[in-house]
Amino acid sequence: MRDVAAHQNAPVGRPPSLVKLPPGTQLTVGKHQVTIVKYLSEGGFAHIYVVKTNPMERGTDVACLKRVIVPNKEGLNQLRAEVEVMQRLAKADNIVRYYDSNASRLPNAPGCYEVLVLMELCPNKSLLDFMNSRLRTKLSASEILKIMLDISKAVYNMHRMKLIHRDIKIENVLLDENFNFKLADFGSTCPILRVPRNHQEFQILHNDILLQTTPQYRCPEMIDLYRGLPVDEKSDIWALGVFLYKLCYYTTPFEVAGELSILHAAYSFPAQPHFPSGIRNLINIMLQENPVFRPNIYQVLMEVCKLSGF
């Protein structure tokens, strides 16, 4: 990301609050000039907008702008790391596409930064919205396999680069203009994490897992670091197993019993709705307590293709 001049004022000594930018506001994001079309949503210190810009690849001139205020250099570095991951994955299938970004100091808020990230607009909302629209009828097996195929492709592209997402979940999947499912939110992404060698490293990794992952999707080796197992690509496979279970049953397999049931991979399947044994078997092999016995993402992808009839 490139630092540019900032024009936002804020009270000295405290992080500024974001003010919604009105339609027609013009901004520079890296090499792109953008115009705010409308405000979409907010979360934490971030606002999301639809913007018009100079034509991107595939001829689109509409994009999504994420505008974030970070209170310190540490927060800025975390966002830089996320942007670097998005840059590496910019051409990968089924991943929300990155276009450009920049960061700027806020002159009247010492130590604070404004970060702008320009990315692909996914106009058909999120997978969570899609599932909520089907609360009465639930998803069919063919719909579930389509979602799994798309997200398995995304994870395959990440694992080829030795990156683990660490926060695969329903909420982090968006639908593009063609109703393809795309993986988003790379703030937790990292390389393979080695086994801690001392108490200090155990504590650092433990705190990082608490901060960067979602409890219901954590694998056993994340919860019990003293098993001495690395947190690697197989943690994403476990999360995909939880993800697939939730697509089928609208809850996670460990929703009630929590960590104890995760540690022993203790779960059951509801009687209804009924799904083909192949889907249940895929969940079972991804939710193996020992990561050695979980498939890799290529094997998951091939199994999803087989179940889909490809």
Phi and psi restraints in degrees (value plus and minus 20) as a CYANA .aco file:
   2 ARG   PHI    -128.1   -88.1
   2 ARG   PSI     116.3   156.3
   3 ASP   PHI     -98.8   -58.8
   3 ASP   PSI     113.1   153.1
   4 VAL   PHI    -151.2  -111.2
   4 VAL   PSI     149.1   189.1
   5 ALA   PHI     -85.1   -45.1
   5 ALA   PSI     123.4   163.4
   6 ALA   PHI    -129.0   -89.0
   6 ALA   PSI     135.8   175.8
   7 HIS   PHI    -151.6  -111.6
   7 HIS   PSI       1.1    41.1
   8 GLN   PHI    -126.0   -86.0
   8 GLN   PSI     109.2   149.2
   9 ASN   PHI    -113.7   -73.7
   9 ASN   PSI     131.8   171.8
  10 ALA   PHI    -176.3  -136.3
  10 ALA   PSI     135.1   175.1
  11 PRO   PHI     -79.3   -39.3
  11 PRO   PSI     118.6   158.6
  12 VAL   PHI     -86.4   -46.4
  12 VAL   PSI     118.6   158.6
  13 GLY   PHI      70.9   110.9
  13 GLY   PSI     -21.4    18.6
  14 ARG   PHI    -166.6  -126.6
  14 ARG   PSI     130.2   170.2
  15 PRO   PHI     -81.1   -41.1
  15 PRO   PSI     116.3   156.3
  16 PRO   PHI     -92.5   -52.5
  16 PRO   PSI     131.1   171.1
  17 SER   PHI    -110.4   -70.4
  17 SER   PSI     128.7   168.7
  18 LEU   PHI     -98.0   -58.0
  18 LEU   PSI     113.5   153.5
  19 VAL   PHI    -122.2   -82.2
  19 VAL   PSI     114.1   154.1
  20 LYS   PHI     -81.4   -41.4
  20 LYS   PSI     113.0   153.0
  21 LEU   PHI    -103.9   -63.9
  21 LEU   PSI     109.8   149.8
  22 PRO   PHI     -94.4   -54.4
  22 PRO   PSI     135.7   175.7
  23 PRO   PHI     -73.2   -33.2
  23 PRO   PSI     120.7   160.7
  24 GLY   PHI      76.6   116.6
  24 GLY   PSI     -35.0     5.0
  25 THR   PHI     -82.0   -42.0
  25 THR   PSI     112.9   152.9
  26 GLN   PHI    -126.5   -86.5
  26 GLN   PSI     118.0   158.0
  27 LEU   PHI    -157.1  -117.1
  27 LEU   PSI     136.7   176.7
  28 THR   PHI    -126.9   -86.9
  28 THR   PSI     105.1   145.1
  29 VAL   PHI    -141.4  -101.4
  29 VAL   PSI      79.0   119.0
  30 GLY   PHI      40.5    80.5
  30 GLY   PSI    -137.4   -97.4
  31 LYS   PHI    -113.5   -73.5
  31 LYS   PSI     -15.8    24.2
  32 HIS   PHI    -132.6   -92.6
  32 HIS   PSI     115.4   155.4
  33 GLN   PHI    -114.3   -74.3
  33 GLN   PSI     107.5   147.5
  34 VAL   PHI    -146.6  -106.6
  34 VAL   PSI     133.1   173.1
  35 THR   PHI    -144.2  -104.2
  35 THR   PSI     107.0   147.0
  36 ILE   PHI     -84.0   -44.0
  36 ILE   PSI     107.6   147.6
  37 VAL   PHI    -116.7   -76.7
  37 VAL   PSI     -71.3   -31.3
  38 LYS   PHI    -181.3  -141.3
  38 LYS   PSI     136.0   176.0
  39 TYR   PHI    -102.7   -62.7
  39 TYR   PSI     115.7   155.7
  40 LEU   PHI    -124.2   -84.2
  40 LEU   PSI     -75.1   -35.1
  41 SER   PHI    -184.7  -144.7
  41 SER   PSI     155.6   195.6
  42 GLU   PHI    -163.3  -123.3
  42 GLU   PSI     139.5   179.5
  43 GLY   PHI    -183.8  -143.8
  43 GLY   PSI     103.7   143.7
  44 GLY   PHI      42.7    82.7
  44 GLY   PSI    -142.3  -102.3
  45 PHE   PHI    -121.4   -81.4
  45 PHE   PSI       2.9    42.9
  46 ALA   PHI    -140.3  -100.3
  46 ALA   PSI     123.4   163.4
  47 HIS   PHI    -138.6   -98.6
  47 HIS   PSI     123.7   163.7
  48 ILE   PHI    -136.5   -96.5
  48 ILE   PSI     113.8   153.8
  49 TYR   PHI    -150.8  -110.8
  49 TYR   PSI     133.1   173.1
  50 VAL   PHI    -109.7   -69.7
  50 VAL   PSI     112.3   152.3
  51 VAL   PHI    -151.7  -111.7
  51 VAL   PSI     134.8   174.8
  52 LYS   PHI    -119.1   -79.1
  52 LYS   PSI     123.4   163.4
  53 THR   PHI    -168.5  -128.5
  53 THR   PSI     156.7   196.7
  54 ASN   PHI     -84.1   -44.1
  54 ASN   PSI     128.1   168.1
  55 PRO   PHI     -72.6   -32.6
  55 PRO   PSI     111.9   151.9
  56 MET   PHI    -110.6   -70.6
  56 MET   PSI    -189.8  -149.8
  57 GLU   PHI     -81.0   -41.0
  57 GLU   PSI     133.9   173.9
  58 ARG   PHI      44.7    84.7
  58 ARG   PSI      -8.5    31.5
  59 GLY   PHI      60.9   100.9
  59 GLY   PSI     -19.8    20.2
  60 THR   PHI     -96.2   -56.2
  60 THR   PSI     122.3   162.3
  61 ASP   PHI    -138.3   -98.3
  61 ASP   PSI      -2.4    37.6
  62 VAL   PHI    -137.9   -97.9
  62 VAL   PSI     116.5   156.5
  63 ALA   PHI    -164.6  -124.6
  63 ALA   PSI     156.3   196.3
  64 CYS   PHI    -129.0   -89.0
  64 CYS   PSI     113.5   153.5
  65 LEU   PHI    -135.6   -95.6
  65 LEU   PSI     104.2   144.2
  66 LYS   PHI    -123.3   -83.3
  66 LYS   PSI     101.2   141.2
  67 ARG   PHI    -135.0   -95.0
  67 ARG   PSI      99.5   139.5
  68 VAL   PHI    -146.4  -106.4
  68 VAL   PSI     120.2   160.2
  69 ILE   PHI    -124.6   -84.6
  69 ILE   PSI     105.4   145.4
  70 VAL   PHI    -134.6   -94.6
  70 VAL   PSI     118.1   158.1
  71 PRO   PHI    -103.5   -63.5
  71 PRO   PSI     -28.3    11.7
  72 ASN   PHI    -180.2  -140.2
  72 ASN   PSI     155.4   195.4
  73 LYS   PHI     -86.3   -46.3
  73 LYS   PSI     -53.0   -13.0
  74 GLU   PHI     -81.3   -41.3
  74 GLU   PSI     -65.4   -25.4
  75 GLY   PHI     -82.9   -42.9
  75 GLY   PSI     -58.1   -18.1
  76 LEU   PHI     -83.2   -43.2
  76 LEU   PSI     -63.4   -23.4
  77 ASN   PHI     -83.8   -43.8
  77 ASN   PSI     -56.6   -16.6
  78 GLN   PHI     -83.8   -43.8
  78 GLN   PSI     -61.6   -21.6
  79 LEU   PHI     -88.4   -48.4
  79 LEU   PSI     -56.7   -16.7
  80 ARG   PHI     -79.9   -39.9
  80 ARG   PSI     -62.7   -22.7
  81 ALA   PHI     -82.3   -42.3
  81 ALA   PSI     -61.3   -21.3
  82 GLU   PHI     -83.1   -43.1
  82 GLU   PSI     -62.8   -22.8
  83 VAL   PHI     -84.9   -44.9
  83 VAL   PSI     -59.3   -19.3
  84 GLU   PHI     -81.9   -41.9
  84 GLU   PSI     -58.6   -18.6
  85 VAL   PHI     -83.3   -43.3
  85 VAL   PSI     -65.8   -25.8
  86 MET   PHI     -81.4   -41.4
  86 MET   PSI     -57.0   -17.0
  87 GLN   PHI     -83.5   -43.5
  87 GLN   PSI     -62.9   -22.9
  88 ARG   PHI     -84.2   -44.2
  88 ARG   PSI     -51.7   -11.7
  89 LEU   PHI    -118.2   -78.2
  89 LEU   PSI      -9.2    30.8
  90 ALA   PHI     -80.1   -40.1
  90 ALA   PSI     -47.1    -7.1
  91 LYS   PHI    -125.7   -85.7
  91 LYS   PSI     -14.2    25.8
  92 ALA   PHI     -99.1   -59.1
  92 ALA   PSI     125.4   165.4
  93 ASP   PHI     -87.5   -47.5
  93 ASP   PSI     124.6   164.6
  94 ASN   PHI      40.1    80.1
  94 ASN   PSI       9.8    49.8
  95 ILE   PHI    -146.3  -106.3
  95 ILE   PSI     113.8   153.8
  96 VAL   PHI     -76.3   -36.3
  96 VAL   PSI     105.1   145.1
  97 ARG   PHI     -99.1   -59.1
  97 ARG   PSI     114.7   154.7
  98 TYR   PHI    -110.4   -70.4
  98 TYR   PSI     118.9   158.9
  99 TYR   PHI    -133.0   -93.0
  99 TYR   PSI     -71.1   -31.1
 100 ASP   PHI    -188.8  -148.8
 100 ASP   PSI     150.3   190.3
 101 SER   PHI    -184.8  -144.8
 101 SER   PSI     142.9   182.9
 102 ASN   PHI    -178.7  -138.7
 102 ASN   PSI     141.2   181.2
 103 ALA   PHI    -147.6  -107.6
 103 ALA   PSI     128.0   168.0
 104 SER   PHI    -164.1  -124.1
 104 SER   PSI     124.1   164.1
 105 ARG   PHI     -92.9   -52.9
 105 ARG   PSI     126.2   166.2
 106 LEU   PHI    -116.7   -76.7
 106 LEU   PSI      89.4   129.4
 107 PRO   PHI     -82.3   -42.3
 107 PRO   PSI     -51.5   -11.5
 108 ASN   PHI    -120.2   -80.2
 108 ASN   PSI      -5.8    34.2
 109 ALA   PHI    -155.1  -115.1
 109 ALA   PSI      63.8   103.8
 110 PRO   PHI     -72.5   -32.5
 110 PRO   PSI     109.9   149.9
 111 GLY   PHI      65.0   105.0
 111 GLY   PSI     -27.1    12.9
 112 CYS   PHI    -116.2   -76.2
 112 CYS   PSI     132.1   172.1
 113 TYR   PHI    -153.6  -113.6
 113 TYR   PSI     129.6   169.6
 114 GLU   PHI    -125.8   -85.8
 114 GLU   PSI     109.8   149.8
 115 VAL   PHI    -139.0   -99.0
 115 VAL   PSI     112.6   152.6
 116 LEU   PHI    -136.5   -96.5
 116 LEU   PSI     106.7   146.7
 117 VAL   PHI    -143.6  -103.6
 117 VAL   PSI     101.7   141.7
 118 LEU   PHI    -120.9   -80.9
 118 LEU   PSI     105.5   145.5
 119 MET   PHI    -166.1  -126.1
 119 MET   PSI     156.4   196.4
 120 GLU   PHI     -80.0   -40.0
 120 GLU   PSI     117.1   157.1
 121 LEU   PHI    -107.0   -67.0
 121 LEU   PSI     106.8   146.8
 122 CYS   PHI    -126.9   -86.9
 122 CYS   PSI      74.7   114.7
 123 PRO   PHI     -94.6   -54.6
 123 PRO   PSI     -32.2     7.8
 124 ASN   PHI    -118.0   -78.0
 124 ASN   PSI       8.9    48.9
 125 LYS   PHI      46.7    86.7
 125 LYS   PSI    -172.2  -132.2
 126 SER   PHI    -130.1   -90.1
 126 SER   PSI     145.1   185.1
 127 LEU   PHI     -81.2   -41.2
 127 LEU   PSI     -55.4   -15.4
 128 LEU   PHI     -81.0   -41.0
 128 LEU   PSI     -63.6   -23.6
 129 ASP   PHI     -81.0   -41.0
 129 ASP   PSI     -62.9   -22.9
 130 PHE   PHI     -81.2   -41.2
 130 PHE   PSI     -64.4   -24.4
 131 MET   PHI     -86.7   -46.7
 131 MET   PSI     -59.4   -19.4
 132 ASN   PHI     -85.1   -45.1
 132 ASN   PSI     -48.4    -8.4
 133 SER   PHI     -93.2   -53.2
 133 SER   PSI     -30.0    10.0
 134 ARG   PHI    -140.4  -100.4
 134 ARG   PSI      13.2    53.2
 135 LEU   PHI     -81.9   -41.9
 135 LEU   PSI     -54.7   -14.7
 136 ARG   PHI    -100.8   -60.8
 136 ARG   PSI     -63.3   -23.3
 137 THR   PHI    -115.0   -75.0
 137 THR   PSI     -38.2     1.8
 138 LYS   PHI      40.3    80.3
 138 LYS   PSI     155.3   195.3
 139 LEU   PHI    -108.7   -68.7
 139 LEU   PSI     126.6   166.6
 140 SER   PHI    -102.5   -62.5
 140 SER   PSI     144.3   184.3
 141 ALA   PHI     -79.3   -39.3
 141 ALA   PSI     -60.4   -20.4
 142 SER   PHI     -86.5   -46.5
 142 SER   PSI     -58.5   -18.5
 143 GLU   PHI     -85.4   -45.4
 143 GLU   PSI     -62.3   -22.3
 144 ILE   PHI     -82.7   -42.7
 144 ILE   PSI     -62.4   -22.4
 145 LEU   PHI     -87.6   -47.6
 145 LEU   PSI     -54.8   -14.8
 146 LYS   PHI     -82.2   -42.2
 146 LYS   PSI     -65.5   -25.5
 147 ILE   PHI     -82.6   -42.6
 147 ILE   PSI     -66.0   -26.0
 148 MET   PHI     -83.3   -43.3
 148 MET   PSI     -57.6   -17.6
 149 LEU   PHI     -82.6   -42.6
 149 LEU   PSI     -67.6   -27.6
 150 ASP   PHI     -82.6   -42.6
 150 ASP   PSI     -66.6   -26.6
 151 ILE   PHI     -94.3   -54.3
 151 ILE   PSI     -51.9   -11.9
 152 SER   PHI     -84.8   -44.8
 152 SER   PSI     -56.4   -16.4
 153 LYS   PHI     -82.2   -42.2
 153 LYS   PSI     -62.9   -22.9
 154 ALA   PHI     -81.2   -41.2
 154 ALA   PSI     -66.7   -26.7
 155 VAL   PHI     -86.6   -46.6
 155 VAL   PSI     -57.0   -17.0
 156 TYR   PHI     -77.2   -37.2
 156 TYR   PSI     -64.6   -24.6
 157 ASN   PHI     -84.4   -44.4
 157 ASN   PSI     -54.9   -14.9
 158 MET   PHI     -90.4   -50.4
 158 MET   PSI     -64.8   -24.8
 159 HIS   PHI     -88.4   -48.4
 159 HIS   PSI     -48.4    -8.4
 160 ARG   PHI     -80.7   -40.7
 160 ARG   PSI     -50.2   -10.2
 161 MET   PHI    -114.7   -74.7
 161 MET   PSI      -9.1    30.9
 162 LYS   PHI      40.7    80.7
 162 LYS   PSI      16.8    56.8
 163 LEU   PHI    -132.2   -92.2
 163 LEU   PSI     118.6   158.6
 164 ILE   PHI    -132.1   -92.1
 164 ILE   PSI     115.9   155.9
 165 HIS   PHI     -92.2   -52.2
 165 HIS   PSI     -66.4   -26.4
 166 ARG   PHI      53.6    93.6
 166 ARG   PSI     -24.4    15.6
 167 ASP   PHI    -164.0  -124.0
 167 ASP   PSI      22.7    62.7
 168 ILE   PHI     -88.0   -48.0
 168 ILE   PSI     102.7   142.7
 169 LYS   PHI    -183.5  -143.5
 169 LYS   PSI     145.8   185.8
 170 ILE   PHI     -73.3   -33.3
 170 ILE   PSI     -62.3   -22.3
 171 GLU   PHI     -86.9   -46.9
 171 GLU   PSI     -37.3     2.7
 172 ASN   PHI    -122.3   -82.3
 172 ASN   PSI       5.9    45.9
 173 VAL   PHI    -142.7  -102.7
 173 VAL   PSI     111.8   151.8
 174 LEU   PHI    -138.9   -98.9
 174 LEU   PSI     142.0   182.0
 175 LEU   PHI    -132.4   -92.4
 175 LEU   PSI     106.1   146.1
 176 ASP   PHI    -103.1   -63.1
 176 ASP   PSI    -192.1  -152.1
 177 GLU   PHI     -85.9   -45.9
 177 GLU   PSI     -41.4    -1.4
 178 ASN   PHI    -120.9   -80.9
 178 ASN   PSI      -5.6    34.4
 179 PHE   PHI      40.9    80.9
 179 PHE   PSI      11.3    51.3
 180 ASN   PHI    -103.8   -63.8
 180 ASN   PSI     126.3   166.3
 181 PHE   PHI    -114.6   -74.6
 181 PHE   PSI     110.6   150.6
 182 LYS   PHI    -148.6  -108.6
 182 LYS   PSI     116.0   156.0
 183 LEU   PHI     -98.2   -58.2
 183 LEU   PSI     117.8   157.8
 184 ALA   PHI    -153.0  -113.0
 184 ALA   PSI     157.9   197.9
 185 ASP   PHI      43.8    83.8
 185 ASP   PSI      73.0   113.0
 186 PHE   PHI    -130.2   -90.2
 186 PHE   PSI       5.1    45.1
 187 GLY   PHI     -89.8   -49.8
 187 GLY   PSI     -38.3     1.7
 188 SER   PHI    -123.6   -83.6
 188 SER   PSI     -23.0    17.0
 189 THR   PHI     -86.0   -46.0
 189 THR   PSI     121.3   161.3
 190 CYS   PHI    -178.0  -138.0
 190 CYS   PSI     148.7   188.7
 191 PRO   PHI     -91.3   -51.3
 191 PRO   PSI     157.9   197.9
 192 ILE   PHI     -78.9   -38.9
 192 ILE   PSI     115.5   155.5
 193 LEU   PHI    -116.9   -76.9
 193 LEU   PSI     103.8   143.8
 194 ARG   PHI     -92.0   -52.0
 194 ARG   PSI     143.3   183.3
 195 VAL   PHI     -89.6   -49.6
 195 VAL   PSI     110.5   150.5
 196 PRO   PHI     -79.2   -39.2
 196 PRO   PSI     124.0   164.0
 197 ARG   PHI    -125.0   -85.0
 197 ARG   PSI     -32.7     7.3
 198 ASN   PHI    -172.6  -132.6
 198 ASN   PSI     155.7   195.7
 199 HIS   PHI     -80.7   -40.7
 199 HIS   PSI     -59.4   -19.4
 200 GLN   PHI     -83.0   -43.0
 200 GLN   PSI     -63.9   -23.9
 201 GLU   PHI     -86.4   -46.4
 201 GLU   PSI     -56.9   -16.9
 202 PHE   PHI     -77.9   -37.9
 202 PHE   PSI     -66.7   -26.7
 203 GLN   PHI     -87.0   -47.0
 203 GLN   PSI     -60.4   -20.4
 204 ILE   PHI     -82.3   -42.3
 204 ILE   PSI     -67.2   -27.2
 205 LEU   PHI     -86.4   -46.4
 205 LEU   PSI     -61.2   -21.2
 206 HIS   PHI     -77.9   -37.9
 206 HIS   PSI     -67.4   -27.4
 207 ASN   PHI     -85.3   -45.3
 207 ASN   PSI     -58.2   -18.2
 208 ASP   PHI     -83.9   -43.9
 208 ASP   PSI     -62.4   -22.4
 209 ILE   PHI     -84.3   -44.3
 209 ILE   PSI     -62.6   -22.6
 210 LEU   PHI     -79.5   -39.5
 210 LEU   PSI     -57.6   -17.6
 211 LEU   PHI    -100.2   -60.2
 211 LEU   PSI     -56.9   -16.9
 212 GLN   PHI    -123.0   -83.0
 212 GLN   PSI     -25.2    14.8
 213 THR   PHI    -146.0  -106.0
 213 THR   PSI     145.5   185.5
 214 THR   PHI    -122.8   -82.8
 214 THR   PSI     107.0   147.0
 215 PRO   PHI     -69.5   -29.5
 215 PRO   PSI     -67.1   -27.1
 216 GLN   PHI     -88.7   -48.7
 216 GLN   PSI     -35.3     4.7
 217 TYR   PHI    -125.8   -85.8
 217 TYR   PSI     -19.0    21.0
 218 ARG   PHI     -91.3   -51.3
 218 ARG   PSI     122.8   162.8
 219 CYS   PHI    -109.2   -69.2
 219 CYS   PSI     145.2   185.2
 220 PRO   PHI     -76.8   -36.8
 220 PRO   PSI     -59.7   -19.7
 221 GLU   PHI     -91.3   -51.3
 221 GLU   PSI     -35.6     4.4
 222 MET   PHI     -99.5   -59.5
 222 MET   PSI     -55.7   -15.7
 223 ILE   PHI     -98.2   -58.2
 223 ILE   PSI     -60.5   -20.5
 224 ASP   PHI    -134.1   -94.1
 224 ASP   PSI      66.9   106.9
 225 LEU   PHI     -86.5   -46.5
 225 LEU   PSI     -41.1    -1.1
 226 TYR   PHI     -94.5   -54.5
 226 TYR   PSI     -22.3    17.7
 227 ARG   PHI     -89.2   -49.2
 227 ARG   PSI     -36.9     3.1
 228 GLY   PHI      53.0    93.0
 228 GLY   PSI       9.4    49.4
 229 LEU   PHI    -126.9   -86.9
 229 LEU   PSI     121.6   161.6
 230 PRO   PHI     -88.9   -48.9
 230 PRO   PSI     130.9   170.9
 231 VAL   PHI    -112.7   -72.7
 231 VAL   PSI      81.8   121.8
 232 ASP   PHI    -149.4  -109.4
 232 ASP   PSI    -175.8  -135.8
 233 GLU   PHI     -79.0   -39.0
 233 GLU   PSI     -46.8    -6.8
 234 LYS   PHI     -87.3   -47.3
 234 LYS   PSI     -39.1     0.9
 235 SER   PHI     -89.2   -49.2
 235 SER   PSI     -54.4   -14.4
 236 ASP   PHI     -88.5   -48.5
 236 ASP   PSI     -54.6   -14.6
 237 ILE   PHI     -84.1   -44.1
 237 ILE   PSI     -63.5   -23.5
 238 TRP   PHI     -77.8   -37.8
 238 TRP   PSI     -67.8   -27.8
 239 ALA   PHI     -80.3   -40.3
 239 ALA   PSI     -56.5   -16.5
 240 LEU   PHI     -85.0   -45.0
 240 LEU   PSI     -53.9   -13.9
 241 GLY   PHI     -84.4   -44.4
 241 GLY   PSI     -63.3   -23.3
 242 VAL   PHI     -84.1   -44.1
 242 VAL   PSI     -62.1   -22.1
 243 PHE   PHI     -78.4   -38.4
 243 PHE   PSI     -67.9   -27.9
 244 LEU   PHI     -84.8   -44.8
 244 LEU   PSI     -61.9   -21.9
 245 TYR   PHI     -78.2   -38.2
 245 TYR   PSI     -63.9   -23.9
 246 LYS   PHI     -89.4   -49.4
 246 LYS   PSI     -54.4   -14.4
 247 LEU   PHI     -78.6   -38.6
 247 LEU   PSI     -58.7   -18.7
 248 CYS   PHI     -97.6   -57.6
 248 CYS   PSI     -65.0   -25.0
 249 TYR   PHI    -137.3   -97.3
 249 TYR   PSI     -18.0    22.0
 250 TYR   PHI      41.5    81.5
 250 TYR   PSI       2.6    42.6
 251 THR   PHI    -172.8  -132.8
 251 THR   PSI     144.2   184.2
 252 THR   PHI    -110.1   -70.1
 252 THR   PSI     137.6   177.6
 253 PRO   PHI     -88.5   -48.5
 253 PRO   PSI     -36.4     3.6
 254 PHE   PHI    -139.9   -99.9
 254 PHE   PSI       6.9    46.9
 255 GLU   PHI     -82.3   -42.3
 255 GLU   PSI     -58.8   -18.8
 256 VAL   PHI    -110.8   -70.8
 256 VAL   PSI     -73.6   -33.6
 257 ALA   PHI    -100.3   -60.3
 257 ALA   PSI     -41.0    -1.0
 258 GLY   PHI      50.4    90.4
 258 GLY   PSI    -159.2  -119.2
 259 GLU   PHI     -80.6   -40.6
 259 GLU   PSI     -58.5   -18.5
 260 LEU   PHI     -81.6   -41.6
 260 LEU   PSI     -62.5   -22.5
 261 SER   PHI     -90.4   -50.4
 261 SER   PSI     -52.8   -12.8
 262 ILE   PHI     -83.9   -43.9
 262 ILE   PSI     -65.6   -25.6
 263 LEU   PHI     -76.9   -36.9
 263 LEU   PSI     -51.0   -11.0
 264 HIS   PHI    -131.0   -91.0
 264 HIS   PSI      -9.3    30.7
 265 ALA   PHI      28.5    68.5
 265 ALA   PSI      25.8    65.8
 266 ALA   PHI    -118.5   -78.5
 266 ALA   PSI      90.5   130.5
 267 TYR   PHI    -175.4  -135.4
 267 TYR   PSI     150.2   190.2
 268 SER   PHI    -161.2  -121.2
 268 SER   PSI     147.5   187.5
 269 PHE   PHI    -121.9   -81.9
 269 PHE   PSI     113.8   153.8
 270 PRO   PHI     -81.8   -41.8
 270 PRO   PSI     132.9   172.9
 271 ALA   PHI     -86.3   -46.3
 271 ALA   PSI     -54.1   -14.1
 272 GLN   PHI    -152.9  -112.9
 272 GLN   PSI     126.9   166.9
 273 PRO   PHI     -92.4   -52.4
 273 PRO   PSI     137.4   177.4
 274 HIS   PHI    -108.8   -68.8
 274 HIS   PSI     115.6   155.6
 275 PHE   PHI    -147.1  -107.1
 275 PHE   PSI     136.2   176.2
 276 PRO   PHI     -76.1   -36.1
 276 PRO   PSI     129.8   169.8
 277 SER   PHI     -79.8   -39.8
 277 SER   PSI     -49.2    -9.2
 278 GLY   PHI     -81.5   -41.5
 278 GLY   PSI     -58.2   -18.2
 279 ILE   PHI     -89.3   -49.3
 279 ILE   PSI     -63.6   -23.6
 280 ARG   PHI     -84.1   -44.1
 280 ARG   PSI     -58.5   -18.5
 281 ASN   PHI     -84.3   -44.3
 281 ASN   PSI     -57.9   -17.9
 282 LEU   PHI     -84.0   -44.0
 282 LEU   PSI     -61.6   -21.6
 283 ILE   PHI     -79.6   -39.6
 283 ILE   PSI     -65.6   -25.6
 284 ASN   PHI     -79.8   -39.8
 284 ASN   PSI     -63.0   -23.0
 285 ILE   PHI     -94.2   -54.2
 285 ILE   PSI     -47.3    -7.3
 286 MET   PHI     -98.0   -58.0
 286 MET   PSI     -47.7    -7.7
 287 LEU   PHI    -118.2   -78.2
 287 LEU   PSI      22.2    62.2
 288 GLN   PHI     -97.9   -57.9
 288 GLN   PSI     113.2   153.2
 289 GLU   PHI     -78.2   -38.2
 289 GLU   PSI     -63.6   -23.6
 290 ASN   PHI    -108.0   -68.0
 290 ASN   PSI      99.6   139.6
 291 PRO   PHI     -81.4   -41.4
 291 PRO   PSI     -43.1    -3.1
 292 VAL   PHI     -79.1   -39.1
 292 VAL   PSI     -52.8   -12.8
 293 PHE   PHI    -110.9   -70.9
 293 PHE   PSI     -23.1    16.9
 294 ARG   PHI     -98.9   -58.9
 294 ARG   PSI     128.7   168.7
 295 PRO   PHI     -91.2   -51.2
 295 PRO   PSI     143.1   183.1
 296 ASN   PHI    -106.0   -66.0
 296 ASN   PSI     154.9   194.9
 297 ILE   PHI     -88.7   -48.7
 297 ILE   PSI     -49.8    -9.8
 298 TYR   PHI     -84.3   -44.3
 298 TYR   PSI     -62.8   -22.8
 299 GLN   PHI     -84.9   -44.9
 299 GLN   PSI     -58.5   -18.5
 300 VAL   PHI     -82.3   -42.3
 300 VAL   PSI     -66.0   -26.0
 301 LEU   PHI     -80.9   -40.9
 301 LEU   PSI     -63.3   -23.3
 302 MET   PHI     -85.4   -45.4
 302 MET   PSI     -57.8   -17.8
 303 GLU   PHI     -87.8   -47.8
 303 GLU   PSI     -60.4   -20.4
 304 VAL   PHI     -84.1   -44.1
 304 VAL   PSI     -61.0   -21.0
 305 CYS   PHI     -80.9   -40.9
 305 CYS   PSI     -62.5   -22.5
 306 LYS   PHI     -84.3   -44.3
 306 LYS   PSI     -64.8   -24.8
 307 LEU   PHI     -85.5   -45.5
 307 LEU   PSI     -47.8    -7.8
 308 SER   PHI    -102.9   -62.9
 308 SER   PSI     -27.5    12.5
 309 GLY   PHI      67.6   107.6
 309 GLY   PSI      -3.1    36.9
